[in-house]
Amino acid sequence: MTPHHHRVQYYETDRMGITHHSNYIRWMEEARVHFLSEIGWPYDKLEEKGIISPVTRVNCDYLATSTFADEIRITISVAAVKAARLIFSYQMVNDKGALICQAESHHTFTSQAGDFVNLKRQFPDFYTRLMTLSQTN
């Protein structure tokens, strides 16, 4: 998968001139949207099929700072997938090659009514695609 690239915007920085920590969570979502589109399962396709994927947990290790105009390369991978759960891993590297953030996001799958969706049974093509990309496969 091709990494997602994000250029740090001025409004994403704080009074100290560094990127505010909350923006890394937003960048993770940008990378997920990019990733799902690349594998042929963009968010709009999932929603058309009645699948929602709420975030249930986020872990971020901030290893270095980023500042205005830095180009951030975000590599995303499938850390684990189960019938109704998915974990993504993220590596964020600045344009100087420094690893600035390692993170994970945990997701579940539900219908729009809030019922759990078993991907393995109800959407086997999507489940199989995720499994082929999974690090725990």
N, C-alpha and C positions, 0 to 999 in steps of 0.2 A: 504494500500500500504506500502511496506517496504521502509524505508528511504534510500536515497542514502548516501554513505559514501565517504568522500574525505580526504586524508592525505595531509596536507599542504607541498608543496615542497619548497626546499631552494630557487629556482629561482623565486618563487612567493612572496618572501619577499623583502623589500626595505632596505636601509642603516640603518634604525632604528631597523631592525630585525622583523618588523611586516608585515603581509600580505598586499600587495598593494591593494587598494580598487577595482581596475579594475578586480581582480581575482574573486571576488564574483559574478560578472556577468557571467563569464565563468562557475563557479560552478552551477549557476542556469540552464545553458544550459545542463550541465551534468545530473542534476537532472531531467530536462524535458525529455531528451532522455531515461533515466532509467524509469521514470513514464510511458511514452507512450508505451514503450516495455512491461511493466508490465500489462497494460490494453489491450494489444493485437493490438495496433496501432502504431508500431514503425515508426520512420521517413522514413525509406526506403519503407515501405508499403504505407505510405501517398504519397511519391513522385512517386511511381509506379502508383498510382491512379491519378497522375497529380496535387496533392495538395501541395502548398507551404504555410508555416506559418511564415511570417515575423513578427519580433518584432516591435511593434509600440510605446511602452513606457516601461520604467523600473523605478521603485522607490525602493530605498534601504535606510533603516535606519540602520546605523552601530552603534551597541550598546556596543560592546567591541572588543578588538583586538584578533587576532589569530597570531600564530607564527609557525616557522618551526616545522614540525613533529606532530602538533596538528591533532587530528582526528576530522573532522567536520561531524556531522550528519545533513543532509538536508532533511527536511520533506516538501513535496510539496502537494498542494491541489488545486482543481478547485474552484476558488472564484466565478466565474460567467461564463456563456456560453450563447451566442446568436447565431443566424443563421450563422453569419460570423465573430464573435468575441469571444475571449477566454481570461480570466484573470486567471493566476496562482498566488497563494500565497506561500511564502517560509519562513520557520523557520530554521535558522542555529544555531546549538548548538555545543559547543566544548566538548571535552572528560571530562571536569570537570563539565558539566551540565549547563554552562552559555550560555544564549541566546546571540549570538554575532551579528546576523543580521536578520532583518525582511525585506522582499522584496515582490514586485509584478512585474510580467511581463505581458504586454498586447500584444495580437497577433490578427492578422486577417488571413483570409484564401483566397488564390488566386490560380488561375490556373497558369501554367508556362508562359502563355501569359500576365498575370497581371490582368485578370478579377476576380472580387470577386466570391468566391465559397460560396453558401448557403448550409452549412452542413445539416441543417434540411431537406432540400428538396433533395439535391444531394447525401448525404452520411448519411442517417438516422441512420444507425447502429452506426457510430462513434459519431454522435450528441447525440443519446440516451445514449450511454456509458458515455459521458462527463456529461450529465444532471444527471445521477444517482449518479455521484460523486460530483456534484456541491453543494457548501455550500448554494446557493440561491435557490436550488430546492424546 
